[in-house]
Amino acid sequence: MANVPEVLWAQRSHVTDPSRNLISLAVKVVDPDHLESHLTNTSLTFSALRLKAPDLLGHASTPHTIKYKFHIDFFDNIDSERSHYEVTGSHVLYKLFKKTIGIEYWPRLTKEKVKLHFLKTDFDRWVDEDDQGDLDDEENDTFTERFPLVTPNNGASLDTRNLAVLQEELGSKSPTTAMAEFEAATASDQESSDDE
């Protein structure tokens, strides 16, 4: 039997800008090994497999596969041609563009008025309908252009501007080479401060 992953959702609307009429979905599946996503104008069918290795405490003695699956019929149509998803380390992030342009929010994500136990509001991305006009362009761009990525080490957000700066600084260096240079520079800085 398949597990149903937690799905977080939020939305934005704009009266004239189609790029700001969207739904975001964050599906909590860590490092899926095999992912199938079937997106239509009216629904999303998601399935994924994850190979789980034996844990260090010995609770699971052999590797096994975890299966994830869910299906959602949307409240209204989306533009499946423009919509897309991205796999990060801890989530599969969907950016779904609403087909109908308008300022009104959907009253719910699903077509039927039912409570799905796995579907929750993403309060980190949610903005009340009345407050979305108060957002400055940078806040809207962060939501619409790229979902923020969270690193497992510190939980800090990393947007595309920071990623571009990091890639520019690295240049053609591999991450291993860059890290070795950073550690060497940090060690020499530490030695200099110890000498004083």
Biotite code that builds the C-alpha atoms (Angstrom):
import biotite.structure as struc

atoms = struc.array([
    struc.Atom([0.000, 0.000, 0.000], chain_id="A", res_id=1, res_name="MET", atom_name="CA", element="C"),
    struc.Atom([1.242, 3.475, -0.866], chain_id="A", res_id=2, res_name="ALA", atom_name="CA", element="C"),
    struc.Atom([1.850, 6.251, 1.645], chain_id="A", res_id=3, res_name="ASN", atom_name="CA", element="C"),
    struc.Atom([0.312, 9.654, 1.067], chain_id="A", res_id=4, res_name="VAL", atom_name="CA", element="C"),
    struc.Atom([2.902, 12.432, 1.545], chain_id="A", res_id=5, res_name="PRO", atom_name="CA", element="C"),
    struc.Atom([2.095, 15.736, 3.202], chain_id="A", res_id=6, res_name="GLU", atom_name="CA", element="C"),
    struc.Atom([1.235, 18.416, 0.612], chain_id="A", res_id=7, res_name="VAL", atom_name="CA", element="C"),
    struc.Atom([1.459, 22.113, 1.498], chain_id="A", res_id=8, res_name="LEU", atom_name="CA", element="C"),
    struc.Atom([-0.266, 24.672, -0.715], chain_id="A", res_id=9, res_name="TRP", atom_name="CA", element="C"),
    struc.Atom([-0.534, 28.436, -1.121], chain_id="A", res_id=10, res_name="ALA", atom_name="CA", element="C"),
    struc.Atom([-1.827, 30.745, -3.818], chain_id="A", res_id=11, res_name="GLN", atom_name="CA", element="C"),
    struc.Atom([-1.518, 34.231, -5.273], chain_id="A", res_id=12, res_name="ARG", atom_name="CA", element="C"),
    struc.Atom([-3.807, 36.140, -7.607], chain_id="A", res_id=13, res_name="SER", atom_name="CA", element="C"),
    struc.Atom([-3.527, 39.286, -9.681], chain_id="A", res_id=14, res_name="HIS", atom_name="CA", element="C"),
    struc.Atom([-6.127, 41.075, -11.754], chain_id="A", res_id=15, res_name="VAL", atom_name="CA", element="C"),
    struc.Atom([-3.905, 41.650, -14.832], chain_id="A", res_id=16, res_name="THR", atom_name="CA", element="C"),
    struc.Atom([-0.625, 39.719, -14.477], chain_id="A", res_id=17, res_name="ASP", atom_name="CA", element="C"),
    struc.Atom([-0.985, 36.021, -15.394], chain_id="A", res_id=18, res_name="PRO", atom_name="CA", element="C"),
    struc.Atom([2.429, 35.205, -13.886], chain_id="A", res_id=19, res_name="SER", atom_name="CA", element="C"),
    struc.Atom([1.046, 36.151, -10.457], chain_id="A", res_id=20, res_name="ARG", atom_name="CA", element="C"),
    struc.Atom([-2.032, 33.940, -10.691], chain_id="A", res_id=21, res_name="ASN", atom_name="CA", element="C"),
    struc.Atom([-0.611, 30.738, -9.343], chain_id="A", res_id=22, res_name="LEU", atom_name="CA", element="C"),
    struc.Atom([-0.750, 27.895, -6.876], chain_id="A", res_id=23, res_name="ILE", atom_name="CA", element="C"),
    struc.Atom([2.324, 26.512, -5.132], chain_id="A", res_id=24, res_name="SER", atom_name="CA", element="C"),
    struc.Atom([2.452, 22.935, -3.902], chain_id="A", res_id=25, res_name="LEU", atom_name="CA", element="C"),
    struc.Atom([5.235, 21.494, -1.775], chain_id="A", res_id=26, res_name="ALA", atom_name="CA", element="C"),
    struc.Atom([5.112, 17.682, -1.627], chain_id="A", res_id=27, res_name="VAL", atom_name="CA", element="C"),
    struc.Atom([7.178, 16.359, 1.276], chain_id="A", res_id=28, res_name="LYS", atom_name="CA", element="C"),
    struc.Atom([9.103, 13.443, -0.189], chain_id="A", res_id=29, res_name="VAL", atom_name="CA", element="C"),
    struc.Atom([12.803, 13.238, 0.626], chain_id="A", res_id=30, res_name="VAL", atom_name="CA", element="C"),
    struc.Atom([15.062, 12.338, -2.316], chain_id="A", res_id=31, res_name="ASP", atom_name="CA", element="C"),
    struc.Atom([12.617, 10.355, -4.480], chain_id="A", res_id=32, res_name="PRO", atom_name="CA", element="C"),
    struc.Atom([14.354, 7.671, -6.539], chain_id="A", res_id=33, res_name="ASP", atom_name="CA", element="C"),
    struc.Atom([11.580, 7.355, -9.105], chain_id="A", res_id=34, res_name="HIS", atom_name="CA", element="C"),
    struc.Atom([9.026, 10.129, -9.627], chain_id="A", res_id=35, res_name="LEU", atom_name="CA", element="C"),
    struc.Atom([5.961, 10.174, -11.866], chain_id="A", res_id=36, res_name="GLU", atom_name="CA", element="C"),
    struc.Atom([3.930, 13.341, -12.125], chain_id="A", res_id=37, res_name="SER", atom_name="CA", element="C"),
    struc.Atom([0.899, 13.517, -14.397], chain_id="A", res_id=38, res_name="HIS", atom_name="CA", element="C"),
    struc.Atom([-0.430, 17.078, -14.549], chain_id="A", res_id=39, res_name="LEU", atom_name="CA", element="C"),
    struc.Atom([-3.515, 18.027, -16.543], chain_id="A", res_id=40, res_name="THR", atom_name="CA", element="C"),
    struc.Atom([-5.584, 21.209, -16.624], chain_id="A", res_id=41, res_name="ASN", atom_name="CA", element="C"),
    struc.Atom([-7.910, 19.721, -14.004], chain_id="A", res_id=42, res_name="THR", atom_name="CA", element="C"),
    struc.Atom([-5.811, 17.380, -11.834], chain_id="A", res_id=43, res_name="SER", atom_name="CA", element="C"),
    struc.Atom([-2.467, 16.161, -10.531], chain_id="A", res_id=44, res_name="LEU", atom_name="CA", element="C"),
    struc.Atom([-1.539, 12.512, -10.051], chain_id="A", res_id=45, res_name="THR", atom_name="CA", element="C"),
    struc.Atom([1.724, 12.010, -8.172], chain_id="A", res_id=46, res_name="PHE", atom_name="CA", element="C"),
    struc.Atom([3.658, 8.842, -7.388], chain_id="A", res_id=47, res_name="SER", atom_name="CA", element="C"),
    struc.Atom([7.193, 8.308, -6.179], chain_id="A", res_id=48, res_name="ALA", atom_name="CA", element="C"),
    struc.Atom([9.425, 5.545, -4.872], chain_id="A", res_id=49, res_name="LEU", atom_name="CA", element="C"),
    struc.Atom([12.149, 6.019, -2.324], chain_id="A", res_id=50, res_name="ARG", atom_name="CA", element="C"),
    struc.Atom([14.723, 3.386, -1.452], chain_id="A", res_id=51, res_name="LEU", atom_name="CA", element="C"),
    struc.Atom([15.240, 3.458, 2.297], chain_id="A", res_id=52, res_name="LYS", atom_name="CA", element="C"),
    struc.Atom([18.509, 2.050, 3.568], chain_id="A", res_id=53, res_name="ALA", atom_name="CA", element="C"),
    struc.Atom([18.745, 0.238, 6.908], chain_id="A", res_id=54, res_name="PRO", atom_name="CA", element="C"),
    struc.Atom([18.949, 2.737, 9.739], chain_id="A", res_id=55, res_name="ASP", atom_name="CA", element="C"),
    struc.Atom([21.925, 2.952, 12.068], chain_id="A", res_id=56, res_name="LEU", atom_name="CA", element="C"),
    struc.Atom([19.911, 1.860, 15.087], chain_id="A", res_id=57, res_name="LEU", atom_name="CA", element="C"),
    struc.Atom([19.069, -1.473, 13.498], chain_id="A", res_id=58, res_name="GLY", atom_name="CA", element="C"),
    struc.Atom([15.294, -1.014, 13.407], chain_id="A", res_id=59, res_name="HIS", atom_name="CA", element="C"),
    struc.Atom([15.164, -1.908, 9.715], chain_id="A", res_id=60, res_name="ALA", atom_name="CA", element="C"),
    struc.Atom([17.570, -4.714, 8.925], chain_id="A", res_id=61, res_name="SER", atom_name="CA", element="C"),
    struc.Atom([17.194, -4.664, 5.142], chain_id="A", res_id=62, res_name="THR", atom_name="CA", element="C"),
    struc.Atom([16.740, -1.920, 2.593], chain_id="A", res_id=63, res_name="PRO", atom_name="CA", element="C"),
    struc.Atom([13.160, -1.425, 1.505], chain_id="A", res_id=64, res_name="HIS", atom_name="CA", element="C"),
    struc.Atom([11.141, 0.756, -0.822], chain_id="A", res_id=65, res_name="THR", atom_name="CA", element="C"),
    struc.Atom([8.636, 3.355, 0.333], chain_id="A", res_id=66, res_name="ILE", atom_name="CA", element="C"),
    struc.Atom([5.853, 4.137, -2.134], chain_id="A", res_id=67, res_name="LYS", atom_name="CA", element="C"),
    struc.Atom([4.083, 7.518, -2.201], chain_id="A", res_id=68, res_name="TYR", atom_name="CA", element="C"),
    struc.Atom([0.959, 8.371, -4.154], chain_id="A", res_id=69, res_name="LYS", atom_name="CA", element="C"),
    struc.Atom([-1.911, 10.881, -4.286], chain_id="A", res_id=70, res_name="PHE", atom_name="CA", element="C"),
    struc.Atom([-4.396, 12.435, -6.689], chain_id="A", res_id=71, res_name="HIS", atom_name="CA", element="C"),
    struc.Atom([-5.980, 15.898, -6.546], chain_id="A", res_id=72, res_name="ILE", atom_name="CA", element="C"),
    struc.Atom([-8.785, 17.254, -8.731], chain_id="A", res_id=73, res_name="ASP", atom_name="CA", element="C"),
    struc.Atom([-8.339, 21.035, -8.797], chain_id="A", res_id=74, res_name="PHE", atom_name="CA", element="C"),
    struc.Atom([-11.048, 23.538, -7.881], chain_id="A", res_id=75, res_name="PHE", atom_name="CA", element="C"),
    struc.Atom([-10.623, 25.275, -11.259], chain_id="A", res_id=76, res_name="ASP", atom_name="CA", element="C"),
    struc.Atom([-8.477, 24.829, -14.356], chain_id="A", res_id=77, res_name="ASN", atom_name="CA", element="C"),
    struc.Atom([-4.748, 25.435, -14.424], chain_id="A", res_id=78, res_name="ILE", atom_name="CA", element="C"),
    struc.Atom([-2.456, 26.006, -17.388], chain_id="A", res_id=79, res_name="ASP", atom_name="CA", element="C"),
    struc.Atom([-0.633, 22.675, -17.496], chain_id="A", res_id=80, res_name="SER", atom_name="CA", element="C"),
    struc.Atom([1.620, 23.862, -20.355], chain_id="A", res_id=81, res_name="GLU", atom_name="CA", element="C"),
    struc.Atom([3.131, 26.681, -18.273], chain_id="A", res_id=82, res_name="ARG", atom_name="CA", element="C"),
    struc.Atom([3.075, 24.845, -14.942], chain_id="A", res_id=83, res_name="SER", atom_name="CA", element="C"),
    struc.Atom([6.078, 22.822, -13.816], chain_id="A", res_id=84, res_name="HIS", atom_name="CA", element="C"),
    struc.Atom([7.799, 21.193, -10.851], chain_id="A", res_id=85, res_name="TYR", atom_name="CA", element="C"),
    struc.Atom([11.252, 21.005, -9.338], chain_id="A", res_id=86, res_name="GLU", atom_name="CA", element="C"),
    struc.Atom([12.775, 18.300, -7.140], chain_id="A", res_id=87, res_name="VAL", atom_name="CA", element="C"),
    struc.Atom([14.784, 19.538, -4.166], chain_id="A", res_id=88, res_name="THR", atom_name="CA", element="C"),
    struc.Atom([16.330, 17.447, -1.401], chain_id="A", res_id=89, res_name="GLY", atom_name="CA", element="C"),
    struc.Atom([13.279, 17.430, 0.832], chain_id="A", res_id=90, res_name="SER", atom_name="CA", element="C"),
    struc.Atom([10.356, 18.446, -1.402], chain_id="A", res_id=91, res_name="HIS", atom_name="CA", element="C"),
    struc.Atom([8.906, 18.299, -4.866], chain_id="A", res_id=92, res_name="VAL", atom_name="CA", element="C"),
    struc.Atom([7.844, 21.887, -5.542], chain_id="A", res_id=93, res_name="LEU", atom_name="CA", element="C"),
    struc.Atom([5.070, 22.620, -8.035], chain_id="A", res_id=94, res_name="TYR", atom_name="CA", element="C"),
    struc.Atom([4.338, 25.987, -9.602], chain_id="A", res_id=95, res_name="LYS", atom_name="CA", element="C"),
    struc.Atom([0.844, 25.786, -11.103], chain_id="A", res_id=96, res_name="LEU", atom_name="CA", element="C"),
    struc.Atom([-0.522, 28.721, -13.099], chain_id="A", res_id=97, res_name="PHE", atom_name="CA", element="C"),
    struc.Atom([-4.251, 29.382, -12.830], chain_id="A", res_id=98, res_name="LYS", atom_name="CA", element="C"),
    struc.Atom([-6.026, 29.415, -16.186], chain_id="A", res_id=99, res_name="LYS", atom_name="CA", element="C"),
    struc.Atom([-8.468, 32.170, -15.177], chain_id="A", res_id=100, res_name="THR", atom_name="CA", element="C"),
    struc.Atom([-6.938, 35.557, -14.439], chain_id="A", res_id=101, res_name="ILE", atom_name="CA", element="C"),
    struc.Atom([-8.573, 37.330, -11.529], chain_id="A", res_id=102, res_name="GLY", atom_name="CA", element="C"),
    struc.Atom([-8.005, 38.830, -8.125], chain_id="A", res_id=103, res_name="ILE", atom_name="CA", element="C"),
    struc.Atom([-10.197, 36.308, -6.287], chain_id="A", res_id=104, res_name="GLU", atom_name="CA", element="C"),
    struc.Atom([-8.587, 33.404, -4.507], chain_id="A", res_id=105, res_name="TYR", atom_name="CA", element="C"),
    struc.Atom([-9.863, 29.895, -4.966], chain_id="A", res_id=106, res_name="TRP", atom_name="CA", element="C"),
    struc.Atom([-11.889, 28.993, -1.859], chain_id="A", res_id=107, res_name="PRO", atom_name="CA", element="C"),
    struc.Atom([-10.011, 25.664, -1.709], chain_id="A", res_id=108, res_name="ARG", atom_name="CA", element="C"),
    struc.Atom([-7.537, 23.666, -3.796], chain_id="A", res_id=109, res_name="LEU", atom_name="CA", element="C"),
    struc.Atom([-9.796, 20.690, -4.467], chain_id="A", res_id=110, res_name="THR", atom_name="CA", element="C"),
    struc.Atom([-12.850, 20.423, -6.683], chain_id="A", res_id=111, res_name="LYS", atom_name="CA", element="C"),
    struc.Atom([-14.910, 18.623, -4.066], chain_id="A", res_id=112, res_name="GLU", atom_name="CA", element="C"),
    struc.Atom([-15.516, 20.239, -0.709], chain_id="A", res_id=113, res_name="LYS", atom_name="CA", element="C"),
    struc.Atom([-13.817, 17.484, 1.309], chain_id="A", res_id=114, res_name="VAL", atom_name="CA", element="C"),
    struc.Atom([-11.040, 17.506, 3.897], chain_id="A", res_id=115, res_name="LYS", atom_name="CA", element="C"),
    struc.Atom([-7.963, 15.633, 2.668], chain_id="A", res_id=116, res_name="LEU", atom_name="CA", element="C"),
    struc.Atom([-5.821, 14.678, 5.659], chain_id="A", res_id=117, res_name="HIS", atom_name="CA", element="C"),
    struc.Atom([-2.558, 15.135, 3.754], chain_id="A", res_id=118, res_name="PHE", atom_name="CA", element="C"),
    struc.Atom([-3.343, 18.608, 2.336], chain_id="A", res_id=119, res_name="LEU", atom_name="CA", element="C"),
    struc.Atom([-2.380, 21.602, 4.485], chain_id="A", res_id=120, res_name="LYS", atom_name="CA", element="C"),
    struc.Atom([-2.004, 25.351, 4.039], chain_id="A", res_id=121, res_name="THR", atom_name="CA", element="C"),
    struc.Atom([1.574, 26.538, 3.531], chain_id="A", res_id=122, res_name="ASP", atom_name="CA", element="C"),
    struc.Atom([1.568, 29.475, 5.946], chain_id="A", res_id=123, res_name="PHE", atom_name="CA", element="C"),
    struc.Atom([5.176, 30.372, 5.049], chain_id="A", res_id=124, res_name="ASP", atom_name="CA", element="C"),
    struc.Atom([4.025, 31.282, 1.530], chain_id="A", res_id=125, res_name="ARG", atom_name="CA", element="C"),
    struc.Atom([0.414, 32.235, 2.161], chain_id="A", res_id=126, res_name="TRP", atom_name="CA", element="C"),
    struc.Atom([-0.679, 35.869, 1.990], chain_id="A", res_id=127, res_name="VAL", atom_name="CA", element="C"),
    struc.Atom([-4.260, 36.888, 2.697], chain_id="A", res_id=128, res_name="ASP", atom_name="CA", element="C"),
    struc.Atom([-6.236, 37.943, -0.336], chain_id="A", res_id=129, res_name="GLU", atom_name="CA", element="C"),
    struc.Atom([-6.690, 41.486, 1.004], chain_id="A", res_id=130, res_name="ASP", atom_name="CA", element="C"),
    struc.Atom([-2.973, 41.869, 1.796], chain_id="A", res_id=131, res_name="ASP", atom_name="CA", element="C"),
    struc.Atom([-1.432, 40.767, -1.495], chain_id="A", res_id=132, res_name="GLN", atom_name="CA", element="C"),
    struc.Atom([-1.659, 44.315, -2.909], chain_id="A", res_id=133, res_name="GLY", atom_name="CA", element="C"),
    struc.Atom([0.579, 45.466, -0.032], chain_id="A", res_id=134, res_name="ASP", atom_name="CA", element="C"),
    struc.Atom([3.444, 43.199, -1.097], chain_id="A", res_id=135, res_name="LEU", atom_name="CA", element="C"),
    struc.Atom([6.345, 44.887, -2.771], chain_id="A", res_id=136, res_name="ASP", atom_name="CA", element="C"),
    struc.Atom([7.631, 43.562, -6.084], chain_id="A", res_id=137, res_name="ASP", atom_name="CA", element="C"),
    struc.Atom([10.565, 41.726, -4.481], chain_id="A", res_id=138, res_name="GLU", atom_name="CA", element="C"),
    struc.Atom([8.275, 39.651, -2.239], chain_id="A", res_id=139, res_name="GLU", atom_name="CA", element="C"),
    struc.Atom([6.029, 38.804, -5.185], chain_id="A", res_id=140, res_name="ASN", atom_name="CA", element="C"),
    struc.Atom([9.011, 37.944, -7.396], chain_id="A", res_id=141, res_name="ASP", atom_name="CA", element="C"),
    struc.Atom([10.414, 35.569, -4.768], chain_id="A", res_id=142, res_name="THR", atom_name="CA", element="C"),
    struc.Atom([7.103, 33.710, -4.737], chain_id="A", res_id=143, res_name="PHE", atom_name="CA", element="C"),
    struc.Atom([6.450, 33.724, -8.469], chain_id="A", res_id=144, res_name="THR", atom_name="CA", element="C"),
    struc.Atom([9.925, 33.249, -9.945], chain_id="A", res_id=145, res_name="GLU", atom_name="CA", element="C"),
    struc.Atom([11.432, 30.663, -7.675], chain_id="A", res_id=146, res_name="ARG", atom_name="CA", element="C"),
    struc.Atom([10.366, 28.801, -4.581], chain_id="A", res_id=147, res_name="PHE", atom_name="CA", element="C"),
    struc.Atom([12.809, 29.354, -1.739], chain_id="A", res_id=148, res_name="PRO", atom_name="CA", element="C"),
    struc.Atom([15.139, 26.450, -1.119], chain_id="A", res_id=149, res_name="LEU", atom_name="CA", element="C"),
    struc.Atom([15.923, 25.343, 2.410], chain_id="A", res_id=150, res_name="VAL", atom_name="CA", element="C"),
    struc.Atom([19.271, 23.827, 3.276], chain_id="A", res_id=151, res_name="THR", atom_name="CA", element="C"),
    struc.Atom([19.187, 20.938, 5.731], chain_id="A", res_id=152, res_name="PRO", atom_name="CA", element="C"),
    struc.Atom([21.985, 22.465, 7.815], chain_id="A", res_id=153, res_name="ASN", atom_name="CA", element="C"),
    struc.Atom([20.439, 25.764, 8.824], chain_id="A", res_id=154, res_name="ASN", atom_name="CA", element="C"),
    struc.Atom([16.960, 26.088, 7.356], chain_id="A", res_id=155, res_name="GLY", atom_name="CA", element="C"),
    struc.Atom([17.892, 29.423, 5.770], chain_id="A", res_id=156, res_name="ALA", atom_name="CA", element="C"),
    struc.Atom([16.252, 30.473, 2.532], chain_id="A", res_id=157, res_name="SER", atom_name="CA", element="C"),
    struc.Atom([18.343, 30.557, -0.620], chain_id="A", res_id=158, res_name="LEU", atom_name="CA", element="C"),
    struc.Atom([16.809, 32.320, -3.602], chain_id="A", res_id=159, res_name="ASP", atom_name="CA", element="C"),
    struc.Atom([18.058, 32.448, -7.191], chain_id="A", res_id=160, res_name="THR", atom_name="CA", element="C"),
    struc.Atom([19.933, 35.717, -6.690], chain_id="A", res_id=161, res_name="ARG", atom_name="CA", element="C"),
    struc.Atom([22.050, 34.161, -3.918], chain_id="A", res_id=162, res_name="ASN", atom_name="CA", element="C"),
    struc.Atom([22.566, 31.020, -5.987], chain_id="A", res_id=163, res_name="LEU", atom_name="CA", element="C"),
    struc.Atom([23.729, 33.088, -8.992], chain_id="A", res_id=164, res_name="ALA", atom_name="CA", element="C"),
    struc.Atom([26.217, 34.999, -6.805], chain_id="A", res_id=165, res_name="VAL", atom_name="CA", element="C"),
    struc.Atom([27.547, 31.725, -5.386], chain_id="A", res_id=166, res_name="LEU", atom_name="CA", element="C"),
    struc.Atom([27.952, 30.213, -8.859], chain_id="A", res_id=167, res_name="GLN", atom_name="CA", element="C"),
    struc.Atom([29.709, 33.370, -10.073], chain_id="A", res_id=168, res_name="GLU", atom_name="CA", element="C"),
    struc.Atom([32.118, 33.249, -7.141], chain_id="A", res_id=169, res_name="GLU", atom_name="CA", element="C"),
    struc.Atom([32.879, 29.571, -7.716], chain_id="A", res_id=170, res_name="LEU", atom_name="CA", element="C"),
    struc.Atom([33.444, 30.059, -11.431], chain_id="A", res_id=171, res_name="GLY", atom_name="CA", element="C"),
    struc.Atom([34.791, 26.857, -12.923], chain_id="A", res_id=172, res_name="SER", atom_name="CA", element="C"),
    struc.Atom([36.018, 25.492, -9.573], chain_id="A", res_id=173, res_name="LYS", atom_name="CA", element="C"),
    struc.Atom([34.475, 22.324, -8.283], chain_id="A", res_id=174, res_name="SER", atom_name="CA", element="C"),
    struc.Atom([32.685, 22.588, -4.916], chain_id="A", res_id=175, res_name="PRO", atom_name="CA", element="C"),
    struc.Atom([35.413, 20.378, -3.388], chain_id="A", res_id=176, res_name="THR", atom_name="CA", element="C"),
    struc.Atom([38.195, 22.688, -4.607], chain_id="A", res_id=177, res_name="THR", atom_name="CA", element="C"),
    struc.Atom([36.291, 25.780, -3.463], chain_id="A", res_id=178, res_name="ALA", atom_name="CA", element="C"),
    struc.Atom([35.717, 24.245, -0.011], chain_id="A", res_id=179, res_name="MET", atom_name="CA", element="C"),
    struc.Atom([39.402, 23.278, 0.317], chain_id="A", res_id=180, res_name="ALA", atom_name="CA", element="C"),
    struc.Atom([40.445, 26.849, -0.587], chain_id="A", res_id=181, res_name="GLU", atom_name="CA", element="C"),
    struc.Atom([37.936, 28.261, 1.912], chain_id="A", res_id=182, res_name="PHE", atom_name="CA", element="C"),
    struc.Atom([39.188, 25.950, 4.693], chain_id="A", res_id=183, res_name="GLU", atom_name="CA", element="C"),
    struc.Atom([42.813, 26.840, 3.916], chain_id="A", res_id=184, res_name="ALA", atom_name="CA", element="C"),
    struc.Atom([42.018, 30.570, 3.992], chain_id="A", res_id=185, res_name="ALA", atom_name="CA", element="C"),
    struc.Atom([40.064, 30.179, 7.230], chain_id="A", res_id=186, res_name="THR", atom_name="CA", element="C"),
    struc.Atom([42.937, 28.224, 8.812], chain_id="A", res_id=187, res_name="ALA", atom_name="CA", element="C"),
    struc.Atom([45.504, 30.886, 7.797], chain_id="A", res_id=188, res_name="SER", atom_name="CA", element="C"),
    struc.Atom([43.202, 33.633, 9.156], chain_id="A", res_id=189, res_name="ASP", atom_name="CA", element="C"),
    struc.Atom([42.916, 31.700, 12.414], chain_id="A", res_id=190, res_name="GLN", atom_name="CA", element="C"),
    struc.Atom([46.739, 31.290, 12.642], chain_id="A", res_id=191, res_name="GLU", atom_name="CA", element="C"),
    struc.Atom([47.193, 35.044, 12.026], chain_id="A", res_id=192, res_name="SER", atom_name="CA", element="C"),
    struc.Atom([44.774, 35.945, 14.798], chain_id="A", res_id=193, res_name="SER", atom_name="CA", element="C"),
    struc.Atom([46.443, 33.426, 17.169], chain_id="A", res_id=194, res_name="ASP", atom_name="CA", element="C"),
    struc.Atom([49.853, 35.033, 16.554], chain_id="A", res_id=195, res_name="ASP", atom_name="CA", element="C"),
    struc.Atom([48.548, 38.455, 17.667], chain_id="A", res_id=196, res_name="GLU", atom_name="CA", element="C"),
])
